[in-house]
Structure formats: C-alpha cells, structure tokens
Amino acid sequence: MDADLNREVMRLDITIDEDNVTPGILAVLKSVRPQWKESDIKQKVFTDGITNKLIGCYVGAFDDVVLIRIYGKKTELIIDRQAEQMNMRLLNSIGAAKPLYCVYNNGLAYGFIHGSVTDDVIVRDPHVSGLIAREMALIHSIKYSDIPNTNGRPCESSYFNTLKKYLALRPKSFDDPDKNNRFVNEVPSVAKLETELRQLRDVVESFGASPVFSHNDLLLKNMVYNKKDDRTYFIDYEYAAFNYYGYDIGNHFCEWAGLDVVDYDKLPKKDEQLPWLRKYLEYKHDIEGRSDAPITEELVETLYEQVQVFMLMAHLFWGMWAVIQAAHSTLDFDFLDYAVVRFNEYFREKNECILVNRV
C-alpha cells in the first residue's frame, strides 16, 4: 500500500459558483496544472451524475484531463467527504483509481479514466461482465488494516449504521401539497422501515460474512470499459466503505435496470447471475491465494441465494437515500418518484425471496 496515505492532500480555499463555474475552475487549475494557459483550457460537461456537477478540463487533445467535481447541495448530510477522499487515494494506490489532485471548499479535482461508461447492453456481454467481476474482486481484496487511522475500531458493515443515519435525516413532510401527499401515501413510514431493517439484519447476520472494502454504488454509469486496456474501472467512490461483498454484487445487479428509465424486467435472471458469481468467486480465490480451492455448484448456489437478499437491501438503501435527496437537492431529477420505484420493487422482490421468507 502507498506509504503516503497519511500525507495531507492539497487543500484550496476556493468555492466554485454552481451558476458561474469557470472562474472557480480556473483558480483550481492554477494549482493543479500551473503550466496550462487559461486561454487554452477547454471544458467538457459530464451530466451522468445525479448528485454533483462534473466538468472535465484539458488543453489540446483530450488526453491529460482533470475532472472538477462540484458537490451537490446538502450532499454532505449523507456523504462522508473525508472518507471519500481516503477511498480515492487508497484505490489509486492499487491501480484501481486515478490520482486525487486537490480538494476545495465545495468539491475536488482528480484524474480522468478514459473509456466508455457501461450501459444495459454491454453489461450483459460475457467478456465485459467478467471484467467487472474481476475488478470487484480486486477492490474487495483491500484489508481493513490497510486503512490509516482506524484507531483500533472493529471492522463492521457500514450498511445498517448508514440507514440509521438516513432515518434520522428523513424529512417529516414536504411544502408542496402534491409532493407531500405522495410522500405520505407511497413512502413507507419510519416504523415500517425500522421493521424491515431488523428483519434484514437477522437474515444477513446468519450468513456469517465479514465486511470487505466495497464500492456500494455500482450503477452502470459508474463503470468505465477501456477497450485498449481490456479492463473495467469503477469511478465515483462517494459511498465506498466496508460492507458485505454480496451487497456490492446485489447492488450492481439491481442497476442493470437502468436509472433514467428504470425497467426491472432487465434485472439479470438466475441463468445470468450464476456464471457471473462463479467468475467472481474464481477471481476472489485467486487474489486470496486459494486458486486450488474448488468452486462448487453448492458454493455458487449459496452465494446466489444470499445475493437476492442483498438486492433487497440495495432497494431499501437507495429508496431512503432518494427521499433525503428529494428534500434537499436542487438538481433536475424526480428523486421522490425514484424513491417510490425502489420501495415498490423492494416489497415485490421481498415476496419472492426464499431466505427472507424463512425468517
């Protein structure tokens, strides 16, 4: 691991105006790329994120690109920015992320990964899906002991503590009458959500799985396929933390349904999940030096059943997340509608989940 993980990253006392980004961006680039002439700097706006603004800056060919991220309003309520910065540096140390150049008052600047973001077609390609499984196994190999300043704290899954925090941040109502009516009638109550979380915790704890370093947000646009390197890279580590490895898998499978237009008929069926899970286990065993350990049908089937539970957990997580965003975000996205979609899918899939219904 990188010995410089304890070193402070460059911090700039600059705030970029969301409505007039160029002056702030140029101020940041003076420190990050002092050799660049202001008149030569070009900008490319990326619109794939739904919580931040993201702008790529470059001079000449689209080669050396600095990404400028401007945090969305109130996102600090649900994202630990210090942890995010450490995540980026940690992943850079194993070749899984580009460098973090600096942080400023409302964002950060970091390197750009060339390639194409995945979509609902390429993610089903057996070769690309195998690359995704391999990259996931790689980041899951990061040990808790690799993280600086843990101060002897035990390693535990971030999931249930984060959801507890989300429940505390959940709005009590909305000013808009139509929005509030939908919130009251279509979003589960706090008491109902607490009941669901207790049931899920009981089921997950019966698996006996140890937490691993996880991305926790593997939607299609957070994965980049670089054809030249023949590799997929994961981007945007805002939600990365130690969690159950099955959660990363289940959350990824949920995202096959898409984001802008969610279609849960696109979720991978069992015959698609099983080969993916086998590849993941093979890579995981190889990284752990257990390549001679057999990947049995029983082992793959057990992971498959567990992943169905983790898919439920992902629906619950992003449903609760979206309710908070609906109360605070200024971005043009119907977060409340998205929350309702995720909650509805949670209860639909829960009725079919064998392990949950055994409790």
Backbone torsions as a table, in degrees:
resi	resn	phi	psi	omega
1	MET	NA	155.6	-177.4
2	ASP	-65.0	123.1	-179.8
3	ALA	-69.1	-14.6	-177.1
4	ASP	-90.9	11.0	-178.9
5	LEU	-63.9	-23.8	177.7
6	ASN	-84.7	-8.1	-179.9
7	ARG	-74.5	141.0	179.5
8	GLU	-70.5	137.2	175.2
9	VAL	-80.1	153.5	-180.0
10	MET	-59.5	131.0	179.5
11	ARG	-121.4	129.5	-177.5
12	LEU	-117.0	135.6	178.3
13	ASP	-85.5	70.4	-177.5
14	ILE	-132.3	135.6	173.9
15	THR	-119.3	121.4	-179.2
16	ILE	-87.4	126.3	178.7
17	ASP	-73.1	119.9	-179.2
18	GLU	-58.6	-29.8	-176.6
19	ASP	-91.2	-9.9	178.5
20	ASN	-150.9	78.6	-167.3
21	VAL	-77.2	-25.7	-169.8
22	THR	-58.8	-48.0	-179.5
23	PRO	-57.5	-43.3	179.8
24	GLY	-66.9	-41.0	178.7
25	ILE	-61.1	-44.9	179.8
26	LEU	-63.3	-35.2	178.0
27	ALA	-65.4	-40.2	177.5
28	VAL	-65.5	-44.2	-176.6
29	LEU	-67.2	-23.2	175.8
30	LYS	-59.7	-31.8	178.7
31	SER	-89.9	-35.8	-174.7
32	VAL	-82.8	-40.1	179.4
33	ARG	-133.8	69.9	-175.8
34	PRO	-62.4	-21.3	-179.1
35	GLN	-77.4	-12.9	-179.0
36	TRP	-78.3	135.6	173.8
37	LYS	-82.9	133.5	-177.6
38	GLU	-54.9	-39.2	-176.7
39	SER	-68.5	-17.5	-178.5
40	ASP	-95.0	-10.2	-173.3
41	ILE	-75.6	128.9	177.1
42	LYS	-110.1	156.6	179.8
43	GLN	-125.8	141.0	172.9
44	LYS	-126.5	120.9	-178.1
45	VAL	-86.9	127.5	175.0
46	PHE	-103.2	130.2	-173.8
47	THR	-114.5	16.6	-174.2
48	ASP	-77.4	-22.9	-178.1
49	GLY	-78.1	153.3	176.6
50	ILE	-118.7	10.0	175.4
51	THR	-127.1	-15.5	-177.1
52	ASN	-137.5	165.2	167.9
53	LYS	-99.2	139.0	-175.5
54	LEU	-133.7	126.6	-175.6
55	ILE	-132.4	127.7	176.7
56	GLY	-93.6	132.0	-179.1
57	CYS	-118.8	139.9	-176.7
58	TYR	-159.5	165.4	175.6
59	VAL	-126.3	131.4	179.7
60	GLY	75.3	-132.0	179.5
61	ALA	-68.7	154.9	-179.3
62	PHE	-78.3	71.1	-173.6
63	ASP	-119.5	-73.4	175.2
64	ASP	-82.8	101.8	-175.4
65	VAL	-115.9	130.2	174.6
66	VAL	-104.0	122.9	177.6
67	LEU	-88.8	129.4	176.9
68	ILE	-109.1	115.4	178.8
69	ARG	-106.7	131.2	177.3
70	ILE	-112.5	117.5	-175.2
71	TYR	-62.1	142.0	173.9
72	GLY	-70.6	156.9	-178.4
73	LYS	-59.0	129.9	175.2
74	LYS	66.1	12.1	179.7
75	THR	-67.8	-19.0	177.2
76	GLU	-65.6	-15.0	177.1
77	LEU	-67.4	-30.4	-174.8
78	ILE	-121.0	-1.9	179.7
79	ILE	-125.0	126.9	176.0
80	ASP	-83.2	100.9	-174.1
81	ARG	-68.3	-33.1	176.8
82	GLN	-64.4	-43.4	179.2
83	ALA	-64.6	-39.1	179.4
84	GLU	-59.9	-43.1	-180.0
85	GLN	-64.1	-41.3	177.7
86	MET	-65.6	-38.3	178.2
87	ASN	-59.0	-45.1	-178.4
88	MET	-63.7	-40.6	-179.4
89	ARG	-71.4	-37.6	178.8
90	LEU	-63.4	-45.4	-178.7
91	LEU	-70.7	-33.1	174.5
92	ASN	-62.3	-33.1	-178.0
93	SER	-68.5	-19.3	177.3
94	ILE	-110.8	13.2	177.0
95	GLY	78.8	16.7	-177.5
96	ALA	-102.2	0.4	179.5
97	ALA	-155.2	157.6	177.6
98	LYS	-80.8	165.2	-176.6
99	PRO	-65.4	149.4	169.8
100	LEU	-93.0	116.4	-174.5
101	TYR	-84.1	-44.8	-179.2
102	CYS	-165.8	165.5	170.7
103	VAL	-122.9	151.6	176.2
104	TYR	-135.2	-174.7	-168.0
105	ASN	-59.8	-35.9	-178.0
106	ASN	-131.4	37.0	176.4
107	GLY	169.5	-166.7	178.9
108	LEU	-152.1	163.2	179.3
109	ALA	-122.6	136.0	-175.6
110	TYR	-154.4	174.4	-176.0
111	GLY	-76.3	161.0	-175.4
112	PHE	-107.9	135.7	175.8
113	ILE	-98.4	120.6	-179.4
114	HIS	-77.7	147.4	179.9
115	GLY	142.2	-167.0	-179.5
116	SER	-118.9	135.1	176.4
117	VAL	-66.9	147.5	-178.6
118	THR	-74.5	162.4	176.3
119	ASP	-136.9	-174.3	-174.1
120	ASP	-73.7	-4.7	175.9
121	VAL	-96.6	-54.3	-175.4
122	ILE	-66.8	-27.7	-179.2
123	VAL	-65.5	-20.3	179.4
124	ARG	-90.1	-8.2	178.2
125	ASP	-66.2	124.8	-175.8
126	PRO	-55.2	-37.7	-179.3
127	HIS	-68.3	-48.1	-178.8
128	VAL	-66.0	-40.5	179.5
129	SER	-62.9	-33.5	175.6
130	GLY	-66.3	-36.9	177.2
131	LEU	-66.1	-36.8	177.5
132	ILE	-64.7	-44.1	178.1
133	ALA	-60.3	-40.1	-179.8
134	ARG	-66.3	-43.3	-179.8
135	GLU	-65.4	-37.7	178.2
136	MET	-65.2	-42.5	177.7
137	ALA	-61.7	-34.5	179.4
138	LEU	-64.5	-50.8	-177.7
139	ILE	-69.1	-28.4	177.3
140	HIS	-69.8	-12.2	-180.0
141	SER	-80.7	-10.9	178.4
142	ILE	-65.1	130.9	-176.5
143	LYS	-93.6	151.8	178.4
144	TYR	-59.8	-33.0	-179.7
145	SER	-68.5	-15.0	177.9
146	ASP	-77.8	-14.0	-176.0
147	ILE	-86.3	122.7	178.3
148	PRO	-67.6	152.3	169.9
149	ASN	61.0	39.3	174.5
150	THR	-79.1	-14.4	174.4
151	ASN	53.5	35.9	175.7
152	GLY	75.1	6.1	179.4
153	ARG	-68.6	142.1	179.1
154	PRO	-69.5	150.8	177.3
155	CYS	-80.0	124.7	177.8
156	GLU	-141.9	159.5	179.2
157	SER	-65.9	138.7	179.2
158	SER	-78.8	-14.5	-166.4
159	TYR	-58.9	-57.4	-172.0
160	PHE	-71.2	-32.7	175.5
161	ASN	-66.8	-38.6	178.4
162	THR	-66.0	-42.9	179.7
163	LEU	-66.0	-33.3	175.1
164	LYS	-62.1	-41.9	177.4
165	LYS	-64.1	-42.3	-179.9
166	TYR	-62.8	-38.3	178.1
167	LEU	-61.6	-37.6	179.4
168	ALA	-69.8	-28.6	-178.6
169	LEU	-88.6	-10.4	-176.5
170	ARG	-57.9	131.1	179.3
171	PRO	-66.5	151.0	178.0
172	LYS	-84.8	-25.8	-179.9
173	SER	-167.1	172.7	175.4
174	PHE	-122.3	146.9	-178.9
175	ASP	-67.9	-37.1	179.9
176	ASP	-70.8	122.5	-175.0
177	PRO	-59.6	-43.8	-179.4
178	ASP	-65.0	-42.6	179.5
179	LYS	-64.5	-42.0	-179.0
180	ASN	-67.4	-37.2	178.2
181	ASN	-62.0	-41.5	178.9
182	ARG	-68.6	-39.3	178.5
183	PHE	-59.7	-46.7	-177.4
184	VAL	-67.6	-38.9	-171.9
185	ASN	-93.1	-21.6	-173.2
186	GLU	-119.3	-9.7	178.2
187	VAL	-104.3	128.5	-179.5
188	PRO	-57.3	147.3	179.1
189	SER	-70.0	166.4	177.2
190	VAL	-59.6	-43.3	-179.3
191	ALA	-61.6	-41.7	179.3
192	LYS	-65.2	-42.4	-179.7
193	LEU	-66.6	-38.6	176.9
194	GLU	-61.7	-39.5	177.4
195	THR	-63.3	-44.4	179.4
196	GLU	-61.9	-41.8	-178.7
197	LEU	-65.5	-39.7	178.6
198	ARG	-63.2	-41.8	180.0
199	GLN	-65.4	-43.5	179.6
200	LEU	-63.8	-40.1	179.0
201	ARG	-61.1	-42.7	179.3
202	ASP	-60.0	-43.0	-178.6
203	VAL	-67.5	-47.5	-176.2
204	VAL	-65.7	-39.6	-179.9
205	GLU	-64.6	-25.6	177.6
206	SER	-70.1	-16.7	178.9
207	PHE	-73.1	-28.0	-179.1
208	GLY	69.2	25.1	-177.9
209	ALA	-84.6	142.9	176.5
210	SER	-92.0	143.9	179.1
211	PRO	-66.4	149.1	174.9
212	VAL	-130.2	164.9	176.1
213	PHE	-65.7	124.9	-172.1
214	SER	-130.5	149.1	177.5
215	HIS	-73.7	-45.3	175.1
216	ASN	73.3	3.6	-178.8
217	ASP	-150.1	50.8	-174.0
218	LEU	-86.6	60.4	171.3
219	LEU	-74.7	165.9	-171.3
220	LEU	-58.8	-37.2	-177.2
221	LYS	-81.0	-0.7	175.0
222	ASN	-101.1	14.4	175.9
223	MET	-128.4	130.8	-177.5
224	VAL	-115.6	127.5	176.8
225	TYR	-99.1	117.5	177.4
226	ASN	-101.6	104.6	-175.5
227	LYS	-65.0	-36.5	-179.1
228	LYS	-62.6	-45.6	178.6
229	ASP	-81.8	-12.4	-172.7
230	ASP	51.1	56.4	-176.9
231	ARG	-150.3	147.8	168.4
232	THR	-101.0	142.6	175.9
233	TYR	-120.0	146.7	174.7
234	PHE	-98.6	142.1	179.2
235	ILE	-126.0	168.7	176.7
236	ASP	60.8	85.1	-176.7
237	TYR	-99.6	35.4	-178.9
238	GLU	-62.4	-33.4	-174.6
239	TYR	-106.8	7.0	-178.4
240	ALA	-64.2	138.8	-179.9
241	ALA	-172.8	173.2	176.2
242	PHE	-74.2	130.9	-175.2
243	ASN	-157.7	173.4	177.5
244	TYR	-68.5	135.2	-177.8
245	TYR	-64.2	-28.8	176.7
246	GLY	-64.8	-26.7	177.8
247	TYR	-67.3	-44.6	178.3
248	ASP	-57.8	-41.8	179.5
249	ILE	-66.0	-50.4	-179.0
250	GLY	-61.6	-41.4	178.5
251	ASN	-63.3	-40.8	177.8
252	HIS	-62.3	-45.0	179.0
253	PHE	-61.0	-39.2	178.1
254	CYS	-58.8	-34.9	-174.8
255	GLU	-76.5	-7.6	173.3
256	TRP	-61.8	-17.9	-179.5
257	ALA	-75.6	-13.1	-179.5
258	GLY	92.4	175.6	-178.3
259	LEU	-124.2	-53.7	-178.4
260	ASP	-63.3	-44.3	173.7
261	VAL	-125.9	104.9	-175.4
262	VAL	-85.3	125.6	-179.7
263	ASP	-134.3	100.3	-174.9
264	TYR	-75.6	-2.6	170.3
265	ASP	-70.1	-15.9	179.9
266	LYS	-86.8	-3.2	178.2
267	LEU	-58.3	142.5	-179.4
268	PRO	-65.4	129.5	176.4
269	LYS	-77.4	174.6	-175.7
270	LYS	-57.7	-39.5	-177.5
271	ASP	-70.2	-15.6	172.6
272	GLU	-91.5	-34.9	-178.5
273	GLN	-69.8	-40.9	-173.7
274	LEU	-60.0	-47.0	177.0
275	PRO	-62.3	-37.5	177.5
276	TRP	-61.4	-47.5	-177.8
277	LEU	-64.5	-37.5	177.7
278	ARG	-62.9	-45.4	179.1
279	LYS	-60.9	-43.8	179.3
280	TYR	-58.2	-47.8	-178.8
281	LEU	-63.4	-36.2	177.8
282	GLU	-64.4	-46.1	178.2
283	TYR	-64.6	-40.9	-178.9
284	LYS	-62.3	-45.7	178.9
285	HIS	-63.9	-38.8	-179.5
286	ASP	-65.2	-44.8	179.6
287	ILE	-63.5	-36.2	-178.7
288	GLU	-82.4	1.4	-179.1
289	GLY	74.3	27.0	-179.4
290	ARG	-120.3	35.8	-175.7
291	SER	-62.7	-18.2	178.9
292	ASP	-86.3	-7.0	179.0
293	ALA	-74.7	126.3	-175.4
294	PRO	-68.5	139.5	173.4
295	ILE	-95.8	93.5	-174.6
296	THR	-81.4	161.0	175.5
297	GLU	-59.9	-37.6	179.7
298	GLU	-63.9	-40.6	179.6
299	LEU	-64.0	-43.8	179.9
300	VAL	-67.1	-41.8	-179.8
301	GLU	-64.2	-40.1	178.5
302	THR	-63.2	-44.1	178.2
303	LEU	-63.6	-39.4	178.1
304	TYR	-57.4	-47.8	-179.1
305	GLU	-63.1	-39.3	179.7
306	GLN	-68.0	-39.3	-178.9
307	VAL	-61.8	-30.5	177.7
308	GLN	-63.2	-34.8	175.9
309	VAL	-68.7	-41.9	-179.7
310	PHE	-67.7	-28.1	174.0
311	MET	-64.9	-39.2	174.6
312	LEU	-59.9	-44.2	-179.7
313	MET	-61.2	-36.9	178.7
314	ALA	-65.9	-42.1	177.8
315	HIS	-60.3	-43.3	-179.1
316	LEU	-65.7	-42.5	-179.1
317	PHE	-59.4	-52.8	-174.6
318	TRP	-75.4	-23.3	172.2
319	GLY	-65.0	-46.0	179.9
320	MET	-68.3	-39.3	177.1
321	TRP	-59.3	-44.2	-176.0
322	ALA	-66.7	-32.4	177.7
323	VAL	-63.4	-41.4	178.2
324	ILE	-66.0	-42.8	178.1
325	GLN	-61.6	-36.8	-179.7
326	ALA	-60.9	-28.7	-178.8
327	ALA	-83.8	-22.9	-170.8
328	HIS	-125.2	-28.8	-172.2
329	SER	-70.3	144.3	175.7
330	THR	-101.8	2.4	-178.6
331	LEU	-75.7	153.0	-177.3
332	ASP	-82.8	78.4	179.7
333	PHE	-152.0	137.1	-178.0
334	ASP	-84.7	84.5	-176.5
335	PHE	-66.6	-35.7	-178.7
336	LEU	-66.8	-40.7	176.3
337	ASP	-61.5	-41.7	179.5
338	TYR	-63.7	-39.7	177.6
339	ALA	-59.9	-45.8	-179.5
340	VAL	-61.7	-41.0	178.6
341	VAL	-60.3	-45.5	-178.1
342	ARG	-68.3	-41.0	178.4
343	PHE	-64.7	-42.6	179.2
344	ASN	-61.1	-41.2	179.9
345	GLU	-69.3	-34.3	177.2
346	TYR	-57.4	-50.9	-176.5
347	PHE	-71.2	-32.1	177.1
348	ARG	-65.3	-47.8	-178.2
349	GLU	-71.5	-30.7	-179.8
350	LYS	-60.9	-38.5	-179.4
351	ASN	-63.2	-20.9	-177.9
352	GLU	-103.5	-3.3	-173.4
353	CYS	-84.6	115.2	-175.7
354	ILE	-62.4	-46.7	-174.9
355	LEU	-66.2	-38.1	179.9
356	VAL	-69.0	-40.8	-176.6
357	ASN	-74.5	-9.4	175.6
358	ARG	-80.8	-17.8	-176.2
359	VAL	-76.2	NA	NA
